[in-house]
Amino acid sequence: MKARLIAALRFLLGLGLVLAIMGWLLPSAQERGDLLARLRPDPLYLLLGFLSTLVASIVTSARWQLMSEQTMGGTPLPYVVYFHGLVLTRVLGQVSSTLVMDLVGRGVALRSAGS
């Protein structure tokens, strides 16, 4: 129960930080209104993009697991560790540098392996 509460608080903190940064970076209310007036998202394409990204992440995580465990003789880890590391680095890579994300991804994998 305590672990779930901590995870929920971390999620809310992260979401709050993302919203605060986006609010700071977004244009003024007038400019936002102009942009939103022209925006017409299609739910079908949003769903297609989400599902395509999910499938790509699942396949890439499986590839990482095969390469690290069978080819390079690494420590066997649960599949979810690879998936979590990949998705975390992809999400954070949207707002930071490639070098930082490479280090974070390796750090998550090593931490999950108990190192």
Secondary structure, 3 states (H helix, E strand, C coil): CHHHHHHHHHHHHHHHHHHHHHHHHCCCHHHHHHHHHHCCCCHHHHHHHHHHHHHHHHHHHHHHHHHHHHHCCCCCCCHHHHHHHHHHHHHHHCCCCHHHHHHHHHHHHHHHCCC
